[in-house]
């Protein structure tokens, strides 16, 4: 579906192509226009979403074609890199103006300070207001970013974008490290934003606020008008039409192949008859050879024509298949993953979480997990959710009390440290003495959409979704499969399709799950048996009604 813009273009991509140093081409002759309509960029991991965002922002240069920016652009990457000694004022790009305002207040301003301030006389007040609204009231412009949590750093980066004088914001996965309150704050602020907006995101709540969605696939970029719900409906219609075209192409190929076979058989009979006649005909040897050669030439021409026709039919099927998005694969669980209903999984008795303030009432956790329970953990940034998972994974010990995990487990943290980045998933499973033979293992990996090439590459070459699937395979197909999955924001760097495939895979897992996530849709898709929610008065344990 092509969108025709009726407002002035803020950025235009003209015949844009981009090629990596290894020669891989990710975009070829791409034409897109972005205006004031809030736009999302979606697509599978590895489709080039972040690359496209950086090209639009001017942080990467195209191999061919051009990017024309009509306005000032501010780009916020997925990961905030805290520079040692960097203040919040410096991180938000407000340091020079705030310093000039301070000198003006002290009566020591220079002419250059007035130029620096320009029209930003209320910048200090606006920064203070945004910090307060973002739940960062305890922070000041002079505080150092290196001491902040990931969620706080993400909010600081977004505040810098909102305070900039840019007319187009490009945000790459802006909700990844934000808790529920942070996400609500961001949604509210973006609703008030009057400039252009481009977001790379898999957050279904954020996508629902968009008015245009650009999907990147191997076929290029497709533009859908409307919000996420509209996008899903339009894409389903497109996929249904593509499937119908594929079915028709396969039927046509089968029908034409049958006709070609009949033609082949008929011509072959005639050619055989001609050769027999040549042997018995009362003609010279030269004429006999000519008759045989003519029959052979006819057969050769027929084969060439039929091969070309078959190749054309095969190509039509391949083109139709390329328009149909394949299934995301299924996760096959080995018998050892099953947790009986009465089996003790985890026990926490007055377990005191480390790293939190000494006087915090919420440091102590009492928890008894047994059988295939599914626990969804929610709470604001900094309340100790990830710390709790690390205790269950035996990476941290409680300051006091007891924390015990009684079954084999796998901890899928945000960095997927379970995987060896330099080794392939096949090699890692073999090192873990998987009970699966080589053929079965590769077949199971293929059902996870990890093809023969990907499963033999170092894991750091896999996309985010592929790495998560590989980590699941390692957790469940090793010699002693995990009966407990500890998941810490597992969907942060996944595309929409991978998130949904991951949800489906986990729904069939027969063991226990403890999941930390700010993505409410993901937690609900797990069908949790219990919720563990942080409140200022302590942790609240509640069975799902």
C-alpha positions in Angstrom: 0.0 0.0 0.0 1.5 3.3 -1.0 1.0 6.4 1.1 0.7 9.7 -0.7 1.9 12.5 1.6 -0.2 15.7 1.7 2.1 17.7 4.0 5.6 19.1 3.4 8.4 16.5 3.4 10.8 16.7 6.3 13.1 14.0 5.0 13.2 12.3 1.5 15.1 9.2 0.5 15.9 9.1 -3.2 17.0 5.9 -4.8 18.8 5.1 -1.6 21.1 2.1 -1.4 23.3 0.8 1.4 25.9 -1.8 1.4 28.0 -3.2 4.3 31.7 -3.5 4.1 31.3 -7.3 3.4 29.4 -6.5 0.3 25.9 -7.3 1.7 23.3 -5.0 0.3 20.4 -4.1 2.7 18.6 -1.4 0.7 18.5 -1.0 -3.0 17.0 2.0 -4.8 14.7 2.9 -1.8 12.3 5.8 -2.2 10.5 7.1 0.9 9.2 10.4 2.2 8.6 11.3 5.9 6.4 14.3 6.9 4.8 15.4 10.2 2.6 12.2 10.3 3.9 10.0 13.3 5.5 7.0 11.6 6.9 3.7 12.8 9.5 1.5 11.2 8.9 -2.2 11.8 10.4 -5.4 10.4 12.2 -8.6 11.4 15.5 -8.5 13.2 18.2 -8.0 10.6 15.8 -6.2 8.2 17.8 -2.9 8.6 15.4 -0.9 10.8 18.2 0.7 12.9 20.4 1.2 9.8 17.5 3.0 8.1 17.0 5.2 11.1 20.7 6.2 11.2 20.6 6.9 7.4 17.6 9.2 7.8 19.3 10.9 10.7 22.5 11.4 8.7 24.6 9.2 11.1 25.3 6.8 8.2 26.0 7.7 4.6 24.2 5.8 1.8 26.3 3.8 -0.7 24.2 5.3 -3.5 21.3 7.7 -3.7 20.6 10.5 -1.3 18.9 11.6 1.9 17.5 15.1 1.8 16.8 16.7 5.2 14.6 19.8 5.1 14.7 20.3 8.9 16.9 19.7 11.9 16.9 16.1 13.1 17.6 14.6 16.5 18.3 10.8 16.7 18.2 8.7 19.9 19.8 5.3 19.6 18.6 2.1 21.4 21.5 2.2 23.9 22.5 5.2 26.0 26.3 5.3 26.3 27.2 7.1 29.6 30.5 8.9 29.3 32.5 9.0 32.5 32.0 12.4 34.1 29.1 13.4 31.9 26.4 15.4 33.6 22.7 15.3 32.9 23.0 18.8 31.4 25.7 17.6 29.0 23.7 14.5 28.1 20.6 16.5 27.3 22.5 19.1 25.3 21.6 21.9 27.7 24.9 22.5 29.5 26.0 25.6 27.5 22.7 27.4 27.7 22.3 26.6 31.4 25.8 27.9 32.1 25.1 31.1 30.2 21.8 31.5 32.2 23.6 31.0 35.4 26.2 33.7 34.5 23.4 36.0 33.5 21.8 35.4 36.9 25.1 36.2 38.7 25.6 39.4 36.6 28.7 38.1 34.7 27.2 37.4 31.3 29.0 38.3 28.1 27.6 39.1 24.6 28.4 35.5 23.6 26.2 34.2 26.4 23.2 36.1 25.0 23.9 34.5 21.6 24.1 31.1 23.3 20.8 31.6 25.1 18.9 32.9 22.1 15.2 32.4 22.8 15.7 29.7 25.4 15.2 31.8 28.5 13.1 29.2 30.2 15.3 26.2 29.5 16.1 25.6 33.1 12.5 25.5 34.0 11.6 23.3 31.1 14.3 20.8 32.0 13.2 20.8 35.7 9.6 20.2 34.5 10.5 17.3 32.3 12.7 15.7 35.0 9.8 15.9 37.4 7.2 14.5 34.9 9.6 11.7 34.0 9.8 10.5 37.6 13.3 11.9 38.1 12.5 14.6 40.7 15.5 13.5 42.8 17.9 14.3 40.0 19.6 17.6 39.2 21.3 18.9 36.0 24.7 18.4 37.6 24.2 14.7 38.5 26.3 12.3 36.5 24.7 9.9 34.0 27.1 7.1 34.8 25.4 6.6 38.2 21.9 6.3 36.7 20.0 3.1 36.0 19.3 2.0 32.4 15.7 3.3 32.7 16.8 6.6 34.0 19.4 7.0 31.3 16.8 6.2 28.7 14.6 9.0 30.1 17.5 11.5 30.1 18.1 10.8 26.4 14.5 11.3 25.6 14.4 14.6 27.6 17.4 15.8 25.6 15.5 15.1 22.4 12.4 16.9 23.6 14.4 19.9 24.6 16.3 20.1 21.4 15.4 22.5 18.7 15.0 19.7 16.2 11.8 19.5 14.1 12.1 15.7 13.5 12.7 13.1 16.2 14.0 9.7 15.3 13.7 7.3 18.3 15.1 3.7 18.1 13.2 1.4 20.5 12.5 4.3 23.0 10.5 2.1 25.4 13.0 -0.7 25.8 14.3 0.3 29.3 11.2 2.2 30.5 8.9 0.9 33.2 5.1 1.3 33.0 5.2 4.9 34.4 8.0 5.8 32.1 6.1 4.5 29.1 3.0 6.4 30.0 5.1 9.6 30.4 6.7 9.0 27.0 3.3 8.4 25.3 1.9 11.6 26.8 4.9 13.6 25.7 4.8 12.3 22.2 1.1 13.1 22.0 2.1 16.7 22.7 5.0 16.8 20.2 4.2 18.9 17.2 7.2 18.1 15.1 7.8 15.1 12.9 8.3 11.7 14.6 9.8 8.4 13.4 10.1 5.5 15.8 11.7 2.1 15.4 9.7 -0.1 17.8 8.1 -3.4 18.5 6.1 -1.9 21.4 2.5 -2.6 20.4 1.1 0.1 22.7 3.4 2.7 21.2 2.7 1.5 17.7 -1.0 2.0 18.3 -0.3 5.8 18.6 1.3 5.9 15.1 -0.5 7.0 12.0 1.7 5.4 9.4 3.8 2.2 9.6 6.7 1.3 7.2 7.5 -2.4 7.2 10.9 -3.5 6.0 11.2 -7.0 4.3 13.5 -8.6 1.9 11.3 -7.2 -0.9 11.9 -3.6 0.3 9.7 -1.1 2.2 5.9 -1.3 2.3 4.0 1.7 3.7 0.7 1.2 5.6 -1.6 4.0 6.7 -3.1 4.0 10.1 -2.2 2.6 13.6 -0.9 -0.8 14.5 -4.4 -2.4 14.5 -4.9 -1.0 10.9 -1.4 -2.4 10.0 -2.2 -5.9 11.3 -5.5 -5.9 9.4 -4.0 -4.6 6.1 -1.1 -7.0 6.4 -3.4 -10.0 7.0 -5.3 -9.1 3.8 -2.0 -8.8 1.9 -0.8 -12.1 3.2 -4.1 -13.8 2.3 -3.8 -12.4 -1.2 -0.2 -13.5 -1.4 -1.1 -17.0 -0.2 -3.8 -17.2 -2.9 -1.3 -16.1 -5.5 1.1 -18.8 -4.3 -1.6 -21.5 -4.4 -2.6 -20.4 -7.9 1.1 -20.3 -9.1 1.6 -23.9 -7.8 -1.6 -25.1 -9.5 -0.6 -23.4 -12.8 2.9 -25.0 -12.5 1.4 -28.5 -12.0 -1.0 -28.0 -14.9 1.6 -26.8 -17.3 4.1 -29.5 -16.2 1.5 -32.1 -17.0 0.9 -30.6 -20.5 4.6 -30.3 -21.1 5.0 -34.0 -20.2 2.3 -35.0 -22.6 4.0 -32.9 -25.4 7.3 -34.6 -24.5 5.8 -38.0 -24.7 4.1 -37.3 -28.1 7.2 -35.8 -29.7 9.3 -38.6 -28.4 7.0 -41.2 -30.0 7.2 -39.3 -33.3 11.0 -39.0 -33.1 11.3 -42.7 -32.3 9.0 -43.5 -35.3 11.1 -41.3 -37.5 14.3 -43.1 -36.4 12.7 -46.5 -37.1 11.5 -45.4 -40.5 15.0 -44.1 -41.3 16.5 -47.6 -40.5 14.0 -49.4 -42.9 13.5 -46.7 -45.6 15.0 -47.4 -49.0 17.2 -44.3 -48.9 20.9 -43.6 -49.0 22.9 -43.6 -45.9 23.3 -39.8 -46.1 19.5 -39.3 -46.2 19.1 -41.8 -43.4 21.5 -39.8 -41.3 19.7 -36.6 -42.1 16.4 -38.1 -41.0 17.9 -39.2 -37.7 19.6 -35.8 -37.2 16.3 -34.0 -37.8 14.5 -36.1 -35.2 17.3 -35.6 -32.7 17.2 -31.8 -33.3 13.5 -31.7 -32.8 13.9 -33.5 -29.5 16.7 -31.1 -28.5 14.7 -28.0 -29.3 11.7 -29.4 -27.3 13.9 -30.1 -24.3 15.4 -26.5 -24.4 11.9 -25.0 -24.7 10.4 -27.2 -22.0 13.3 -26.4 -19.6 12.9 -22.7 -20.1 9.1 -23.0 -19.5 9.7 -25.0 -16.4 12.3 -22.5 -15.1 9.8 -19.7 -15.7 7.0 -21.6 -13.8 9.5 -22.3 -10.9 10.4 -18.6 -10.8 6.8 -17.5 -10.6 6.3 -19.9 -7.6 9.4 -18.5 -5.9 8.3 -14.9 -6.4 4.9 -15.8 -5.0 6.4 -17.6 -2.0 8.7 -14.6 -1.2 5.5 -12.5 -0.6 4.2 -15.0 1.9 5.8 -14.6 5.3 6.8 -18.1 6.6 5.8 -19.4 10.0 8.1 -18.3 12.8 8.8 -21.9 13.8 7.9 -24.0 16.8 9.9 -24.9 19.9 10.1 -28.6 20.6 10.3 -29.5 24.3 12.3 -32.5 25.4 10.7 -34.8 28.1 13.2 -33.6 30.8 11.6 -30.1 30.7 8.4 -31.2 32.4 7.9 -30.1 36.0 5.4 -32.3 38.0 2.7 -30.3 39.8 4.1 -31.0 43.3 7.8 -30.5 42.5 9.4 -27.7 44.5 11.1 -25.2 42.1 12.2 -22.2 44.2 12.1 -21.1 47.8 12.7 -17.6 49.2 12.4 -17.1 53.0 12.9 -13.5 54.2 15.4 -13.2 51.3 16.9 -9.7 51.5 17.8 -8.2 48.1 21.2 -6.7 47.7 22.0 -3.3 46.0 18.8 -1.6 47.4 18.8 1.2 50.0 19.4 -0.2 53.5 16.2 1.2 54.9 14.0 -0.1 52.0 11.0 -2.1 53.3 10.8 -3.9 49.9 14.1 -5.7 50.2 12.7 -8.8 51.7 10.9 -11.4 49.6 9.0 -14.5 50.6 8.2 -16.9 47.8 7.3 -20.5 47.3 7.2 -21.7 43.6 6.3 -25.3 42.9 5.2 -27.2 39.8 4.8 -25.5 36.4 3.9 -22.1 37.8 4.2 -19.1 35.6 5.2 -16.0 37.6 4.9 -12.5 36.0 7.0 -9.9 37.9 6.2 -6.2 37.5 7.3 -3.0 39.1 9.1 0.3 38.4 12.8 0.7 37.3 15.1 0.1 40.2 12.8 -1.8 42.5 14.9 -5.0 42.3 13.2 -7.2 39.7 16.4 -8.1 37.8 18.3 -8.5 41.1 15.6 -11.0 42.2 16.1 -13.1 39.0 19.9 -13.0 39.6 19.3 -14.4 43.1 17.2 -17.2 41.7 19.9 -17.9 39.1 22.5 -18.1 41.9 24.4 -15.2 40.5 23.8 -13.1 43.6 23.3 -14.2 47.2 20.8 -12.6 49.5 22.1 -10.2 52.1 20.2 -12.4 54.6 17.5 -15.0 54.6 17.3 -18.0 52.2 17.1 -18.2 48.4 17.2 -21.7 46.9 16.5 -23.0 43.3 15.8 -26.8 43.3 15.5 -27.6 39.6 17.8 -27.2 36.5 17.3 -23.6 35.2 18.3 -21.3 32.4 18.7 -17.5 32.9 18.0 -15.5 29.8 19.2 -12.1 30.8 19.0 -9.0 28.6 22.4 -9.7 27.1 21.8 -13.4 26.7 25.0 -14.3 28.4 23.9 -18.0 28.2 25.3 -18.0 24.6 28.9 -17.9 23.7 29.1 -15.1 21.1 32.1 -16.6 19.3 30.7 -20.2 18.9 27.8 -21.5 16.8 24.7 -22.9 18.5 25.4 -26.4 17.1 28.9 -26.4 18.7 27.5 -25.2 22.0 24.8 -27.9 22.1 27.3 -30.5 21.3 29.6 -29.2 24.0 26.6 -29.5 26.4 26.2 -33.1 25.3 22.7 -32.7 23.7 20.9 -36.1 23.5 19.8 -35.1 19.9 21.8 -36.6 17.1 23.2 -34.3 14.4 20.3 -34.8 11.9 17.6 -34.4 14.5 19.3 -31.3 16.0 19.5 -29.5 12.7 15.9 -30.5 11.9 14.7 -29.0 15.3 16.7 -25.8 14.7 15.3 -25.5 11.2 11.8 -25.7 12.8 12.8 -22.6 14.8 13.6 -20.9 11.4 17.4 -21.3 12.1 18.7 -22.6 8.8 21.8 -24.6 8.1 23.9 -21.5 7.4 22.8 -19.6 10.6 23.3 -22.6 13.0 27.0 -22.9 12.1 27.8 -19.2 12.4 29.1 -17.6 15.6 26.2 -16.5 17.7 27.2 -12.8 17.6 26.4 -12.8 13.9 22.7 -13.8 14.6 20.0 -11.2 14.8 18.3 -10.5 18.2 15.4 -12.9 17.5 17.7 -15.6 16.2 20.0 -15.3 19.3 16.9 -15.6 21.6 15.8 -18.8 19.7 19.3 -20.1 20.0 19.4 -19.5 23.7 16.1 -21.3 24.2 17.4 -24.2 22.2 20.5 -24.3 24.3 18.5 -24.2 27.5 16.1 -26.9 26.5 18.1 -29.3 24.3 21.2 -29.7 26.4 21.9 -32.9 28.3 20.0 -31.7 31.3 17.2 -29.4 30.0 16.0 -26.5 32.0 12.8 -27.0 34.0 12.8 -23.3 35.0 13.1 -20.4 32.7 14.2 -17.1 34.2 13.4 -14.3 31.7 14.7 -10.7 32.1 13.0 -8.4 29.6 13.5 -11.0 26.8 11.6 -9.0 24.2 13.6 -5.8 24.4 15.5 -6.2 21.2 13.0 -8.4 19.2 10.9 -7.6 16.2 7.1 -8.0 16.4 7.1 -11.3 14.6 9.8 -12.7 16.9 8.0 -11.5 20.0 4.8 -13.2 18.9 6.7 -16.4 18.0 8.5 -16.3 21.4 5.1 -16.0 23.1 3.7 -19.0 21.2 6.8 -21.1 22.0 6.6 -20.3 25.7 2.9 -21.2 25.8 3.8 -24.8 25.2 6.7 -25.0 27.6 5.9 -27.6 30.3 8.2 -26.2 33.0 8.1 -23.2 35.3 8.6 -19.6 34.2 9.6 -16.5 36.1 9.4 -13.5 33.8 10.3 -9.8 34.3 9.0 -7.4 31.7 7.5 -4.0 31.2 5.6 -5.3 28.2 2.2 -6.1 29.6 1.0 -7.7 26.4 3.9 -10.2 26.6 3.3 -11.0 30.2 -0.4 -11.6 29.6 0.4 -13.8 26.6 2.3 -16.2 29.0 -1.0 -16.8 30.8 0.7 -16.3 34.2 -0.6 -18.4 37.2 0.6 -15.7 39.6 1.8 -12.1 39.7 4.5 -10.7 41.9 4.1 -6.9 41.9 6.3 -4.3 43.7 4.5 -1.7 45.8 6.0 0.9 48.1 4.9 -1.1 51.1 6.5 -4.4 49.8 6.1 -7.2 47.2 2.6 -8.3 46.6 1.9 -12.0 45.6 -1.4 -12.7 43.9 -2.7 -15.8 42.0 -4.4 -15.0 38.7 -8.1 -15.1 39.2 
